[in-house]
């Protein structure tokens, strides 16, 4: 396990633990976050823990060019119950992800420092958001880090049924139309699997990450 100092450095991703933890400590500076994402690494930790940096052996992803929207979600889109925008209210989206209550989860892993750092990334045009509106109210959305050929999804929230699904599918359509290789969903969970995400090896993910010309 590598313990980070003030130096901007991460060890190779294949030195991660069996669970996928690569390093501990450091900070959430913009410079360190950019280095992490460009090297296939992301932070994930609880508020009462030191910063943990991950490069899991299996990566949960969506391949936009291969993605098929389910009939049920297509019907939702066709009903026009929601309006979807991009990068119109990043701060409220990340705050929504921070504040939403999730079943089985006590508190949030999105600390105030986390929110501040990703807001700075947004101001630089690197972190981006998808907003879902109903009757002019923000009812769901997601945000992530845009690497140009891979979009690294961070978190999503919904305060009305299906709003986060609409954000997710609309983002995939956008990525598909702009020739992105992958939507990175980081680690497996059942909800993402039901939405069409699947796991690939860390080696395959790194190959796509390091070469914009790579095809999945």
C-alpha positions in Angstrom: 0.0 0.0 0.0 1.5 3.3 -1.0 1.2 6.3 1.3 1.1 9.6 -0.6 3.2 12.6 0.3 3.0 16.2 -1.0 4.7 15.0 -4.2 2.3 14.6 -7.1 2.8 10.9 -7.8 0.8 7.7 -8.0 2.3 4.2 -8.3 1.4 2.0 -11.3 -2.2 0.8 -11.2 -1.2 -2.9 -11.2 0.3 -2.3 -7.7 -3.3 -1.9 -6.3 -4.5 -4.3 -3.6 -6.8 -7.2 -4.3 -9.7 -5.0 -3.5 -8.4 -2.2 -5.8 -6.9 0.3 -3.3 -3.8 1.8 -4.8 -2.8 4.6 -2.4 -3.7 6.4 0.8 -3.5 10.0 1.7 -2.5 13.1 -0.3 -5.1 15.7 -1.0 -7.9 16.6 -3.4 -6.1 19.3 -5.2 -7.1 19.9 -8.8 -3.6 18.9 -9.9 -3.7 15.6 -8.1 -7.2 14.8 -9.3 -6.3 15.4 -12.9 -3.2 13.2 -12.5 -5.3 10.5 -10.9 -8.1 10.4 -13.6 -5.5 10.5 -16.4 -3.9 7.4 -14.9 -7.1 5.4 -14.3 -7.3 6.2 -10.6 -10.2 7.7 -8.6 -10.8 8.8 -5.0 -13.5 7.0 -2.9 -13.7 7.1 0.9 -16.0 8.0 3.8 -15.8 11.3 5.6 -14.1 9.7 8.7 -11.5 7.9 6.6 -8.2 9.1 5.0 -8.4 9.7 1.3 -8.3 6.3 -0.5 -7.3 6.1 -4.2 -8.7 3.2 -6.2 -7.7 1.3 -9.4 -10.0 -1.8 -9.1 -9.1 -5.0 -11.0 -12.5 -4.9 -12.7 -14.0 -1.7 -14.0 -17.7 -1.1 -14.5 -18.3 0.6 -17.8 -20.7 1.4 -20.6 -19.6 1.3 -24.2 -21.8 4.1 -25.8 -21.4 2.8 -29.3 -22.8 -0.6 -28.3 -25.5 0.6 -25.9 -29.1 -0.2 -26.5 -31.8 1.8 -24.7 -34.4 -0.4 -23.1 -37.9 -0.2 -24.3 -39.2 1.1 -20.9 -36.6 3.9 -20.8 -37.3 4.8 -24.4 -41.0 5.1 -23.5 -40.1 7.4 -20.7 -38.0 9.6 -23.0 -40.9 9.8 -25.5 -43.3 10.9 -22.8 -41.3 14.2 -22.5 -42.0 14.4 -18.8 -38.5 15.8 -18.2 -36.2 18.4 -19.6 -32.5 17.6 -19.7 -29.7 20.1 -19.8 -25.9 19.9 -19.7 -23.7 22.0 -17.4 -26.4 24.5 -16.4 -26.3 23.9 -12.7 -23.3 21.8 -11.7 -23.2 23.0 -8.1 -26.8 22.0 -7.3 -26.2 18.6 -9.0 -23.2 17.8 -6.9 -25.0 19.1 -3.8 -27.9 16.9 -4.7 -25.6 13.9 -4.9 -24.1 14.8 -1.5 -27.4 15.4 0.3 -29.6 12.7 -1.0 -30.5 9.9 1.4 -29.5 6.5 0.1 -30.9 3.1 1.5 -28.4 1.4 3.7 -25.9 4.3 3.6 -25.2 6.3 6.8 -24.0 9.8 5.7 -22.2 10.6 2.6 -18.8 10.0 1.0 -19.0 13.4 -0.7 -17.3 15.7 1.8 -17.3 19.5 1.5 -13.7 19.4 0.3 -14.8 16.9 -2.4 -17.5 19.2 -3.5 -15.1 22.2 -3.6 -12.5 20.4 -5.6 -14.9 19.1 -8.2 -16.5 22.5 -8.5 -13.1 23.9 -9.4 -12.7 21.2 -12.0 -16.1 22.2 -13.4 -14.9 25.8 -13.6 -12.0 24.6 -15.6 -14.4 22.8 -18.0 -13.3 19.3 -16.9 -16.0 18.2 -14.5 -19.5 18.3 -16.1 -23.1 17.8 -15.2 -26.3 16.5 -16.6 -29.5 18.1 -15.1 -33.0 16.7 -15.2 -35.9 19.1 -14.7 -39.6 18.7 -14.1 -41.8 21.8 -14.0 -38.7 24.0 -13.7 -37.5 22.1 -10.6 -34.2 20.2 -10.6 -35.3 16.6 -9.8 -32.2 14.6 -10.7 -28.8 14.6 -12.4 -25.3 13.3 -12.5 -21.8 14.6 -12.7 -18.3 13.3 -13.7 -14.9 14.1 -15.1 -14.7 14.5 -18.9 -11.4 13.2 -20.4 -12.4 13.8 -24.0 -12.8 10.1 -25.0 -13.8 8.7 -21.7 -16.4 10.2 -19.3 -15.7 9.2 -15.7 -19.1 9.2 -14.0 -18.9 10.1 -10.3 -22.4 10.1 -8.8 -26.1 10.7 -9.6 -29.2 11.5 -7.7 -32.9 11.5 -8.1 -35.8 13.0 -6.1 -38.5 11.7 -8.4 -38.8 8.3 -10.0 -36.7 7.7 -13.1 -35.0 11.1 -13.1 -31.5 9.7 -12.7 -32.2 7.0 -15.4 -33.1 9.8 -17.8 -29.8 11.6 -17.0 -27.8 8.4 -17.4 -29.3 7.4 -20.8 -29.2 11.0 -22.1 -25.5 11.2 -21.2 -24.8 7.9 -23.1 -26.6 9.2 -26.2 -24.4 12.4 -26.0 -21.3 10.3 -25.6 -22.3 8.1 -28.5 -22.9 11.0 -30.8 -19.5 12.5 -29.9 -17.6 9.3 -30.4 -16.6 8.6 -26.8 -15.1 5.2 -26.1 -16.4 4.5 -22.6 -18.6 5.8 -19.8 -16.6 4.8 -16.7 -18.9 3.8 -13.8 -15.9 2.7 -11.6 -17.2 -0.2 -9.5 -20.0 -2.7 -9.8 -23.4 -2.2 -8.4 -26.7 -3.9 -9.2 -28.4 -0.7 -10.2 -25.7 0.1 -12.9 -25.9 -3.4 -14.2 -29.6 -3.2 -14.7 -29.0 0.0 -16.6 -26.7 -1.8 -19.0 -23.2 -1.4 -17.5 -20.8 -4.3 -17.4 -17.3 -5.1 -16.1 -14.0 -5.1 -18.1 -10.5 -5.8 -16.8 -8.3 -3.1 -15.5 -5.9 -3.9 -18.4 -8.6 -3.4 -21.0 -9.7 -0.1 -19.4 -6.2 1.2 -19.3 -5.6 0.4 -22.9 -8.6 2.4 -23.9 -7.7 5.2 -21.5 -4.2 5.6 -22.8 -5.1 5.6 -26.5 -7.8 7.8 -27.9 -7.7 5.7 -31.1 -8.5 2.5 -29.2 -11.8 0.9 -29.9 -13.6 -1.2 -27.3 
